[in-house]
Amino acid sequence: MPAPIWYDYAIVRVVPRPEREEFINVGVILSSVMARILEARIGFDEARLLALDPGADLVQIRAHLQTIPLICAGGAAAGALGRLSQRERFHWLTAPRSAVIQTSAVHAGRCEDPMQALDHLVRTMLHVADSPGAT
């Protein structure tokens, strides 16, 4: 049996009106130093978001969410953040902020396959409808 691999993860949330503190889960960021993985999966049901805030700027929210996987991947496409180490990028992404895009507290876990753990987290933490409004 292989040794367990430790990982950290945070849930990405859209908080359309931060003063109301209502949110929907829209993504998962997983980092494993042992496995050299920093990966994000994003997906949300726009109808659920619009139920919280009918005036939410979906174009801007989508644009901001699309940057998260780029930052995880690093490199030139992520701009100046892409030059940071994997761990520094994870900490930057999960730093507390009062904005429309936020993350949960960082949680730890262990598994045999971090990508399977990420798939499991996406399935259990995101409620993405099988509809044209889901991204």
Summary of the structure (lengths in Angstrom):
residues: 135
radius of gyration: 15.1
end to end distance: 37.5
largest distance: 51.5
contacts: 391
relative contact order: 0.27
helix: 41%
strand: 26%
